[in-house]
Amino acid sequence: MNETTSPRSSSAWSPVGGVWAAVLLAGSAAASWWLVRTPPEEEARAGGFALGEADYAVEPLPLPGWAEAVIGPLGLLLALVAAVLLVRAVAAGRMRAAWGLAVGCLVPIALMAGAWWAIATAPVIGANIGAGLAQLVFVPASLLCLVAAVGCAVAGRRSRN
């Protein structure tokens, strides 16, 4: 069957695939933040200072304790569900493999963003060397992932013609 008569021809990009890709990326960032972070009280206690004396590279958002306990596991669950649905869409031919690869290349960026947020909002005394070190590694790595994602997307557009 050719692509015009096939009942399950792959589309270049579907709105539903875009939504699941966004859910995968947002969930990955939230899960990464949750997995990397240490509760501020524990971190201050380990550093030997009161939490009120802490400095931050980036001031953390004022979240209640229950929200912190919900955001990470929910993000992890959403990321896993979205990943499974996107893989199934590619396997079933509802999404081109190149688009699936493009989304897959963006996932490490989301993971690094979540980890960076956990590092940058950690309470410290003095300079937050970890945030600067993470930026030195995460920015070039993210650019490489972004270039790979764009390359996959361009290859997917060209294979359609």
C-alpha positions as CSV (number, residue, x, y, z in Angstrom):
1,M,0.0,0.0,0.0
2,N,1.2,3.5,-0.7
3,E,1.1,6.2,1.9
4,T,-2.1,7.8,0.5
5,T,-4.2,4.6,0.8
6,S,-2.7,3.2,4.0
7,P,-5.1,3.4,6.9
8,R,-2.3,3.9,9.4
9,S,0.2,6.1,7.6
10,S,2.5,8.0,9.9
11,S,2.0,11.7,10.2
12,A,4.7,14.2,10.3
13,W,3.6,15.4,13.7
14,S,0.3,15.1,15.4
15,P,-1.1,17.4,18.1
16,V,-1.6,14.4,20.4
17,G,2.0,13.4,19.9
18,G,3.0,16.9,20.7
19,V,1.0,16.9,23.9
20,W,2.6,13.6,25.0
21,A,6.0,14.9,24.1
22,A,5.4,18.0,26.2
23,V,4.2,15.8,29.1
24,L,7.3,13.6,28.7
25,L,9.6,16.6,28.9
26,A,7.8,18.3,31.8
27,G,7.5,15.0,33.7
28,S,11.2,14.2,33.1
29,A,12.3,17.6,34.5
30,A,10.1,17.3,37.6
31,A,11.2,13.7,38.2
32,S,14.9,14.6,37.8
33,W,14.4,17.5,40.3
34,W,12.8,15.2,42.8
35,L,15.4,12.5,42.5
36,V,18.4,14.9,42.7
37,R,17.2,17.2,45.5
38,T,17.9,16.9,49.1
39,P,15.3,18.4,51.5
40,P,16.7,21.9,52.5
41,E,16.5,21.1,56.2
42,E,18.7,18.0,55.7
43,E,21.1,19.9,53.6
44,A,21.5,22.8,56.1
45,R,21.9,20.3,58.9
46,A,24.6,18.5,57.0
47,G,26.4,21.8,56.2
48,G,26.2,22.8,59.9
49,F,24.2,26.0,59.5
50,A,20.7,27.2,60.1
51,L,18.3,27.2,57.1
52,G,17.7,30.9,57.7
53,E,21.4,31.7,57.1
54,A,21.4,29.9,53.7
55,D,22.3,31.5,50.4
56,Y,20.9,30.3,47.1
57,A,22.1,30.6,43.5
58,V,18.4,30.8,42.6
59,E,15.8,31.5,45.3
60,P,13.5,28.3,45.5
61,L,9.8,28.6,44.9
62,P,7.8,28.6,48.2
63,L,6.2,25.2,47.9
64,P,4.4,23.5,50.8
65,G,5.8,20.2,51.9
66,W,2.9,18.1,50.4
67,A,3.5,19.7,47.0
68,E,7.1,18.7,47.0
69,A,6.1,15.1,47.8
70,V,3.6,15.1,44.9
71,I,5.4,16.9,42.1
72,G,8.3,14.4,41.7
73,P,6.4,11.1,41.8
74,L,3.6,12.5,39.6
75,G,6.2,13.8,37.1
76,L,7.9,10.4,37.1
77,L,4.6,8.6,36.5
78,L,3.6,11.1,33.7
79,A,7.0,10.8,32.0
80,L,6.8,7.0,32.0
81,V,3.3,7.0,30.6
82,A,4.1,9.5,28.0
83,A,7.2,7.6,27.0
84,V,5.3,4.4,26.6
85,L,2.6,6.1,24.5
86,L,5.1,7.8,22.3
87,V,7.0,4.5,21.7
88,R,3.7,2.8,20.9
89,A,2.8,5.6,18.4
90,V,6.1,5.1,16.6
91,A,5.8,1.3,16.7
92,A,2.3,1.5,15.3
93,G,3.3,3.9,12.6
94,R,1.2,6.8,13.9
95,M,4.4,8.9,14.4
96,R,7.5,8.8,12.2
97,A,10.5,7.3,13.9
98,A,12.5,10.5,13.2
99,W,10.0,12.5,15.3
100,G,10.3,10.0,18.1
101,L,14.1,10.3,17.9
102,A,13.8,14.1,18.0
103,V,11.7,13.9,21.2
104,G,14.1,11.3,22.6
105,C,17.0,13.7,22.0
106,L,15.2,16.4,24.0
107,V,14.7,14.2,27.1
108,P,18.3,14.6,28.4
109,I,17.8,18.4,28.3
110,A,14.7,18.1,30.5
111,L,16.6,15.8,32.9
112,M,19.5,18.2,33.1
113,A,17.1,21.2,33.6
114,G,15.5,19.4,36.6
115,A,18.8,18.4,38.1
116,W,20.2,22.0,37.6
117,W,17.1,23.4,39.3
118,A,17.7,21.1,42.3
119,I,21.3,22.1,42.5
120,A,20.7,25.9,42.0
121,T,18.0,26.0,44.7
122,A,20.0,24.1,47.2
123,P,20.7,26.0,50.4
124,V,24.4,26.7,50.9
125,I,26.7,29.1,52.8
126,G,28.7,31.2,50.3
127,A,29.0,30.5,46.6
128,N,27.0,27.7,45.0
129,I,29.8,26.1,43.1
130,G,27.6,23.2,42.2
131,A,25.3,25.4,40.1
132,G,28.2,26.9,38.2
133,L,29.8,23.5,37.6
134,A,26.5,22.0,36.5
135,Q,26.1,24.9,34.0
136,L,29.5,24.3,32.6
137,V,28.5,20.7,31.8
138,F,24.8,21.0,31.1
139,V,24.8,23.9,28.6
140,P,27.2,22.3,26.0
141,A,25.5,18.9,26.5
142,S,22.1,20.5,26.1
143,L,23.2,22.2,22.9
144,L,24.5,18.9,21.5
145,C,21.1,17.3,22.3
146,L,19.3,20.2,20.7
147,V,21.4,19.9,17.5
148,A,20.7,16.2,17.4
149,A,16.9,16.8,17.9
150,V,16.9,19.4,15.1
151,G,18.8,17.0,12.9
152,C,16.3,14.2,13.5
153,A,13.4,16.6,12.8
154,V,15.0,17.8,9.5
155,A,15.7,14.2,8.5
156,G,12.0,13.4,9.3
157,R,10.8,16.3,7.1
158,R,13.0,15.3,4.2
159,S,12.0,11.6,4.3
160,R,8.4,12.7,3.9
161,N,9.1,14.2,0.5
